[in-house]
Amino acid sequence: MSFLIYPAGGFIVILLASCFLFAELFVKAKGILAIMGSGLFISYFSYFLTDRASSWIVLLLVGGLALIIIDGKIFTTGIIGIFGFILMVLGCALPAPTLLYGMLVGIAFIIGSCGSLTFRRWLPTRDYLDKLTLHDKLSTDRGYNSINADYHDLVDKKGITLTPFHPVGTVKIDGRNYSAVTDGIFLEKNVRVKVVSVDGTRIVIDLE
């Protein structure tokens, strides 16, 4: 690959290599994309690497990819994956002969890895990204209730004070205990009250 002497050649090779390699993480391609991406990476690094630099550059690449896979399989936070991604970008850019070449290769890696997501349109997808993304909606039909909506339903309901209000205390409404406030008045324990307003989670009560 003599065209790798030119920055544009390295840009194209790394662009395709990262696109194919990361696509294998996102879609079920039976290893074909991984083989193609790995082949392009090997061609690029075999052109630039020396015996002295090869070991730690390979360590950056393999270690970075391992961190991305581990994060998707175990931790699912994305933080470790981002760190692994940065290591891979550095592993591609550092062997480049010039600063400009290295910058172009780093940009190509980023673009190619993002472009790998397009393969999800045509091939069966893996659950790697699903583990990093919350898809469940916190809706009432799935058993979730908004605190604000729940408190809003308390308006005009009646209850009894469990503690003195000076002017903050605890009130029992429909068998449940709530922290509430009065509109500046003091109340004693066991006084019948009603909810006059709700502002977020702030429940305001008054005498019944």
Number of C-alpha atoms within 10 A of each C-alpha: 11 7 10 17 14 10 18 14 17 22 22 17 23 28 27 21 29 28 27 27 25 21 28 22 22 21 23 16 17 9 15 13 21 20 15 17 24 16 13 21 20 12 16 21 17 12 15 15 16 11 6 8 12 14 11 12 21 16 14 20 20 16 18 24 21 16 21 22 18 15 21 21 14 9 14 19 13 17 13 19 21 15 14 24 23 17 21 25 22 20 23 24 25 19 21 24 12 11 12 12 21 22 19 20 28 24 16 26 27 19 16 24 20 15 17 22 19 13 19 14 9 8 13 11 19 16 13 16 16 13 17 15 12 8 8 7 9 11 10 9 8 9 7 10 12 11 10 13 12 11 17 18 12 18 15 15 14 19 23 20 24 17 16 16 21 13 16 20 19 17 29 19 17 10 9 8 14 17 15 20 22 20 11 12 13 14 21 14 14 14 18 17 21 21 24 18 17 19 10 12 15 15 21 20 28 19 15 14
